[in-house]
Amino acid sequence: MAHQRSPNCPQLSFAEAAEKGRKVYEEEHTHHADKLVVANDLGYTTINGRSLSLIGTLRQYGILEGSRQAMRVSDDAVAYYELEDGPEKQAASVRMAFRPPLFAELRSQYGETLPSEANLRHWLIKKGFLPKAATDIIRVYKSNLELVSGEQTPYSGDELNRQEVPMSDTRQEVPPTSQRQVPGVQSYAFALSPHARAELSLKGTITVQDLEMLRDHVELTIKALARSAEPEGKTDQ
């Protein structure tokens, strides 16, 4: 009996694929390169199943374009790598994140408000995906949707709730007006992995001194989190 396979679809989120593609951009910039050269840039010594799968994923997202002998990093990918956060970079991100046909169909079908995972899984299985593949696709698609939504709508419901956390009100002193100030509200979203995202919101009048203090707080928090994430029983060498 023939082995059943799911239809072709990216197994990496757009954020993950973009970071893989960055290696090609750093090596080749926008010059054309043979597929073997691209595989080498991605860390593979030969054209094999793994390298072909990754290259295929980058092509599905539109990070890479062209034929086997002449592949290059796309203009949208260059915009993603080079531009500061803004409308042009956001538009390029949206185009790439939903470029795979299945993701474009999901977006057309459900928009930014997805049904339950059971409902999505049933929809994917009806389209020929195996249950495990359907679960992986839901994870990847949700990651793409969260990344793009985070850029389009900085304030989600969870973020509004976090405004009440005392930590957001720790600095009450008004800095000297002679210092450089950045008034207003600025929000940033960072994809850490398919399962995690960090969000930073700066509110009020922010000075350079405030940003330096924020950096110190973040560094201390990272050290504390890294220590708590160490396996039990680990000792210093």
C-alpha angles and dihedrals in degrees: 000000000000117000111251116234130191121239116271115276136145115276092194126070118244091253091053093045092048091055090050090049091050088073090061091047092051091052103036105017103196098330120120117253138182117258091249090055090050090050089052090051088053091053102264124122096202143023103264140141095284096047092045091050093052093045089049090053092051089050093049090055091046092241088123125033137179138054133307095273096037115038123155142173109269126241090246090055091049089053089051093050100040110030127085116241109288145106096299095050091043092052091050091049092051093049092052098040092056099032096102104094094235092052091048088052092048091051092048091047100045109012114203095323108078126197122233120304090247089056092048092046091051090050091051095045089053087056091056104268121139114240095253092047090049090054091050092049092052090053093049095044093048089051090053092046093049092049093051094040090051089057095044100042111027093185115064125174091262091051092052090053091051090059088080093059109114091229090074089062100047095112113063100154117104110228121228112282090229090073119090109267135198108201126199134034125309124182131189133187125201126190108222098174138330088280103039139053132178123214127195123193123186113196133185125002109341123195131194088252090055091052091051090052090048090053090053091050092050093049091051091047092051091051091050093048092047091052093049090049094057114111115260115262095029112141132192115265 
